[in-house]
Amino acid sequence: MAEYGKSEFEKKLDAQLMEKSSGRAREALDYLMADKALERLMGFCNVVSVERYGFNDHGRVHAKIATLNALKIIGILHQAGIEPNVVREGNGEYQDAEVVVAVSAFLHDLGMSIGRQDHEINSTRVGDPFIFGVLRHLYEDEGRIYILRSYIFECIMGHMAHMKVNSIESGVILVSDGCDMEFGRARAALKRKHDPSVGDIHAYSALSVTNLDLRPGKSKPLEIAIDMRDATGIFQVEEVLMGKIAMSSIKPYIELSVKIAEGERMYYLK
């Protein structure tokens, strides 16, 4: 059986996740990251995504970046007084909403272990044992477990922007997934390619993006500030991220800006 070792970059991500998370979300991530079967399955997602299809990273590193993004985004919105639905609807505290986004982001691409088509639906099927496992590790109330599972399902099933999502938590997952566009995500796929093929623009445009910062905005709660070395990266913004933001419940709270090389910062959303 194949072994899936961790790169130094992934080890750094692990440390950042532990630093960024706390309370139940930290406990949830500890639980999921200690699961060796899940670790191997997530490694296999990239066998399918990168080696079979030549796509960008859909494995452990992408999952961890999306999770880190999700925790940053929900934290910024929380500081701005925006209540997640778990709290608003009386199904938990803020830290329970953090659990929902952390678990959702961590498991959202497990369906790639089967294939690309409908992978967001398959992610709930493949991920359900892990979802139940972590929720039962954290909670004793079976009713709460099933309700939080439903929030997680909405987040995972909505992350491709193919269906309308309504909760703040699911909007966070849409955006956090789309925000993994920095250059490292494309390298594995391009290393395996020799001839040009349809879809290469996804990889080459990701190579252009040098930095993405999630921070409090000037006129809205959240700014997504993207830096790129050339205009190729605009494809990532206009064809990937903007589509996810447009379908996201948190769009009204977002500023989106882009800076190309030494040029002026431009605002898509302000």
C-alpha positions in Angstrom: 0.0 0.0 0.0 1.2 3.5 -0.8 2.4 5.7 2.1 1.6 9.4 2.2 4.3 11.3 4.0 4.0 14.9 5.1 6.0 17.7 3.5 7.6 20.4 5.6 4.9 22.8 4.3 2.1 20.5 5.5 3.8 20.2 8.9 3.8 24.0 9.1 0.1 24.0 8.2 -0.6 21.5 11.0 1.1 23.9 13.4 -0.8 26.9 12.1 -4.1 25.0 12.5 -3.3 24.2 16.1 -2.4 27.9 16.7 -5.5 29.3 15.0 -8.0 26.8 16.5 -9.2 26.6 20.1 -11.8 24.9 22.3 -14.0 22.3 20.5 -12.7 23.2 17.0 -9.1 22.4 18.2 -10.3 19.2 19.7 -12.1 18.3 16.5 -9.0 18.9 14.4 -6.8 17.0 16.8 -9.2 14.0 16.4 -9.4 14.2 12.6 -5.6 14.7 12.1 -4.9 11.7 14.3 -7.0 9.4 12.2 -4.6 7.4 10.1 -7.3 6.0 7.8 -8.5 9.5 7.0 -5.0 10.6 6.4 -4.4 7.9 3.9 -7.8 8.5 2.2 -7.0 12.1 1.8 -3.7 11.2 0.2 -5.6 9.0 -2.2 -7.8 11.9 -3.2 -4.7 13.4 -4.8 -3.9 10.2 -6.6 -7.3 10.6 -8.3 -7.2 14.4 -8.7 -3.6 15.0 -9.6 -2.4 11.7 -11.2 -5.5 10.5 -12.9 -7.0 13.9 -13.9 -4.1 16.3 -13.8 -6.1 18.7 -11.6 -4.9 20.9 -8.8 -4.4 19.6 -5.2 -7.6 18.2 -3.6 -5.8 16.3 -0.8 -4.6 16.9 2.7 -2.8 20.2 2.0 -5.7 21.8 0.3 -8.1 20.6 3.0 -5.9 22.1 5.7 -5.5 25.4 3.8 -9.3 25.6 3.3 -9.8 24.8 7.1 -7.3 27.5 8.1 -9.1 30.0 5.8 -12.5 29.0 7.2 -11.4 29.6 10.8 -9.9 33.0 9.8 -13.0 34.0 8.0 -15.6 33.0 10.6 -13.3 34.6 13.3 -13.3 38.0 11.4 -17.1 37.8 10.8 -17.6 37.0 14.5 -15.5 40.0 15.6 -17.7 42.1 13.4 -20.8 40.9 15.2 -22.1 38.6 12.5 -23.8 35.6 14.1 -23.4 32.2 12.5 -26.6 30.2 12.0 -25.7 27.6 14.6 -25.9 30.4 17.2 -28.8 32.3 15.6 -31.0 29.2 15.4 -30.3 28.1 18.9 -28.3 25.0 18.1 -25.1 25.8 19.8 -22.5 28.5 20.8 -20.0 30.2 18.6 -17.5 27.4 19.2 -20.0 24.9 17.9 -20.2 27.0 14.7 -16.4 26.8 14.5 -16.6 23.0 14.8 -19.0 23.0 11.8 -16.7 25.0 9.6 -13.6 23.2 10.7 -15.0 19.7 10.1 -16.7 20.8 6.8 -13.6 22.4 5.4 -11.4 19.5 6.4 -13.6 16.8 4.8 -15.1 18.8 1.9 -13.2 17.0 -0.9 -13.3 13.4 0.2 -15.5 12.6 -2.7 -12.5 13.2 -5.0 -11.4 9.7 -3.9 -14.1 8.5 -6.3 -14.0 11.1 -9.1 -14.7 14.7 -10.0 -18.3 14.4 -11.0 -20.7 15.1 -8.1 -17.7 14.9 -5.7 -19.4 17.4 -3.3 -22.3 14.9 -2.9 -19.9 12.0 -2.6 -17.9 13.8 0.0 -20.9 13.6 2.4 -21.2 9.9 1.7 -17.5 9.1 2.1 -17.1 11.5 4.9 -20.1 10.5 7.0 -18.3 8.0 9.2 -15.6 10.6 10.0 -18.3 13.3 10.6 -20.2 11.0 13.0 -16.9 10.0 14.7 -15.7 13.5 15.5 -19.2 14.7 16.5 -19.7 11.8 18.9 -16.2 12.4 20.3 -17.3 16.0 21.1 -20.9 15.7 22.0 -23.2 13.3 23.9 -26.5 14.7 22.8 -27.6 12.6 19.7 -30.1 15.3 18.6 -27.3 17.9 18.5 -25.0 15.5 16.7 -27.6 15.0 13.9 -28.3 18.7 13.7 -24.7 19.7 13.4 -24.2 16.9 10.9 -26.9 18.6 8.7 -25.0 22.0 8.9 -21.9 20.2 7.9 -23.7 18.4 5.0 -24.9 21.8 3.7 -21.4 23.2 3.9 -19.9 20.3 2.0 -22.6 19.9 -0.6 -22.6 23.6 -1.4 -18.9 24.2 -1.8 -18.9 23.9 -5.6 -21.5 26.7 -5.9 -23.8 24.3 -7.7 -26.6 24.8 -5.2 -27.9 27.7 -3.2 -26.6 27.8 0.4 -28.1 29.8 3.1 -26.2 29.5 6.4 -23.3 31.7 7.3 -21.3 28.6 7.9 -21.8 27.2 4.4 -21.0 30.6 2.9 -17.7 30.6 4.8 -16.8 27.2 3.3 -17.6 28.3 -0.2 -15.2 31.3 0.1 -12.5 29.5 2.1 -12.3 26.8 -0.6 -12.1 29.4 -3.4 -9.4 31.2 -1.5 -6.9 28.4 -1.9 -5.4 29.7 -5.1 -1.8 30.5 -4.3 1.0 29.1 -6.5 1.8 26.0 -4.5 -1.6 24.4 -5.3 -0.7 23.9 -9.0 2.8 22.6 -8.8 2.0 18.9 -8.4 -0.3 18.8 -11.4 2.1 20.7 -13.7 5.1 18.5 -12.7 3.2 15.6 -14.2 2.1 17.3 -17.4 4.2 17.2 -20.6 1.7 18.3 -23.3 -0.7 21.2 -23.1 -4.3 20.2 -22.4 -7.7 21.7 -21.7 -7.9 23.1 -18.2 -4.2 24.1 -17.9 -5.3 27.7 -17.3 -6.4 26.7 -13.8 -2.9 25.6 -13.0 -1.0 28.4 -14.7 -3.3 31.1 -13.3 -2.7 29.6 -9.8 1.0 29.9 -10.3 0.6 33.6 -10.9 -1.0 34.2 -7.4 1.7 35.0 -4.9 -0.3 35.9 -1.8 -3.9 35.9 -0.5 -4.6 37.7 2.7 -7.8 37.4 4.7 -8.2 40.5 7.0 -10.8 43.0 8.3 -12.0 45.2 5.5 -12.2 49.0 5.4 -15.8 49.4 4.5 -17.0 45.7 5.1 -16.1 43.1 7.7 -13.8 41.0 5.5 -11.3 41.9 2.8 -9.8 39.2 0.5 -6.6 40.9 -0.7 -4.9 39.0 -3.6 -1.4 39.7 -5.0 -0.2 38.3 -8.3 2.9 38.5 -10.4 1.0 38.9 -13.7 -2.6 39.1 -15.1 -2.8 35.4 -15.6 -4.0 35.1 -12.0 -7.1 37.1 -12.9 -8.6 33.8 -14.2 -8.6 32.5 -10.6 -10.4 35.5 -9.3 -13.0 36.0 -12.1 -13.7 32.4 -13.0 -13.2 30.6 -9.7 -13.5 32.8 -6.6 -16.1 35.3 -7.9 -18.5 32.5 -8.7 -18.2 31.1 -5.2 -18.6 34.5 -3.6 -21.7 35.2 -5.8 -23.4 32.1 -4.4 -22.2 32.7 -0.9 -24.4 33.9 2.0 -21.4 36.1 3.2 -21.1 38.1 -0.1 -22.5 41.3 1.5 -19.7 41.2 4.0 -16.8 40.9 1.6 -14.4 43.4 -0.1 -12.3 41.7 -2.8 -9.1 43.4 -4.1 -6.3 42.5 -6.5 -2.8 43.9 -7.0 -0.9 42.9 -10.1 2.9 43.2 -9.7 3.7 46.8 -8.9 0.3 48.2 -10.0 -2.4 49.8 -8.0 -4.8 47.7 -5.9 -8.1 47.2 -7.7 -11.4 46.4 -6.0 -13.8 43.9 -7.5 -16.1 44.2 -4.5 -16.0 47.2 -2.1 
